[in-house]
Amino acid sequence: MSDTPQSGLPDTTAGALAYVTFIPAIIFLCVPPYNTSPFVRFHAWQSIFLNIAAFVIGIAIAIFMGIVVAFLPWGLYGLVHMVSLLIDLAWLIIWIMCVMKAVNGGKLVLPLIGPLAEQQANK
C-alpha cells in the first residue's frame, strides 16, 4: 500500500471515502493514481458490493413488510418493523467499521462480499 500517492489523497483517505456512497468508489476505480492501488481498489469494490447488498436486502425487507401488513395482525407488523430497524442499525455499524479500518490502513473483509472485492482488487 502506497501511503501517499503522487498527487491527491492518501490511500487511507481514498479508501475511507469510497464508502461514502458508490459514486466515489466508482470514481476511485476509474481515476489514477487510485485505480492502481490495491488498497483503494479493495475498499472501492467492497463499498460497491456492500451498497448492492444493502439495496437488495432493503427491497426484500420492503416486500416482506408489505406481505406482513396485508396478511398478519398489527402486532406482528410492529415486531417485523423492529427487526427491520435492527438490520438498518447493523448496516450502519458495518459501514462505520469498514470506514474506520480504511482510515487506519487496514481492511475488514466482510463475509461473502469481501473475497469478491479482493478478487476484483487484484485484477
N, C-alpha and C positions, 0 to 999 in steps of 0.2 A: 504494500500500500504506500503510495506516494503521499506524504503528509501535506505537501503544498504543491499544487500544480504550477506550471509556468506562469499562468495568469489566472485570476479569478478566485474562486472559493477553495478553501482546503477540502480535501476529500471527505473529512468527517462532517463538515458543514453541508456539503452537497448531498452526502448520504442521508443526513437527517432531513434536509429539505425535500428529498424525494418522497417522504411520507406525508407531506402536507396535503397533496391530492395526487391523482395520477398524472396531472399535467406537468409538474416539474420532473416527475420520473421519466416521462416520455422525452422531455427536453434534454435531460441528462444523458439519455441513451443515444441522442442524435448529435449533440454538440461536443466538439473536442474542447478541452482535454478530458472531460468527464467520461466520454464514451470509451476511452481506452483504459480506464481504471477499473479493475475487477471489483474493488470495494464499492465504488459508486454504482457500478452496473448491478451488483448483487442487490443493493438496497433499492434501486430503481425497479428491478424486476419483482422483488418481493412486495414492494408497495403496490405495483400494478396487480399482482395476483391477490394481495390482501383486499384491495378495492373490489376486484371482481367477486371474490368470495363473500364479502360483506353485502354486495348488491344482490347476489343470487340468494343468499340466506335471508336477506331482508324481504325479497319478493316472496319466498316460500313462507315466511312468517306471516306476511300480509294475507296471503291466500288462506293459510291455516286459520288466521283470526277471522277472516270472512266466513269461513265454514263454521267456526265456533259460534259466531254471533247468530248465524242462521239456524243452527240446529241444537245448540246446547243452552242450558239455563244461564242466566246472567252471572251467577256466582262463579261459574267456570270461566266465563269471559274475563272476569277480574283476575283469576289465577293465571290464565294464559297471558294476559297483559303484563302481569308482574314478571313472568318468565321472559317475555319479550324485552322488558326493561333491563333485566339481568343480563341478557345476551348483548344488549347495547352497551352496558357497562363493561362487559368482557371485551368487546371490540375496542373500547376506549383504553382499557388497561393494556391490551396487546399493542395498540398503536403507540402508547406512551413508552412501553418497554422497548419497542423497536427503535423509536426516535432516540431514547437515552443510550441504547447500545451503540447506535451510529455516531452520536456525538462523542462518545468515549472511545471510538475507534474499534469497536467490536461489532459482532453481528449475532443477532438472535435468529437462529434457523428455526422457523416455525414448522410444525408438522405439516406434511403434505406439500405445502407451497414453498417452503424453504429449500428443499432439494431441487425443485423445479427452477427456483431463482438461481441457485448455484450453478445448475447446468446451463442456464441461459447466460449467466455472467461469464462463464468460462469459454464461451464460443468465440 
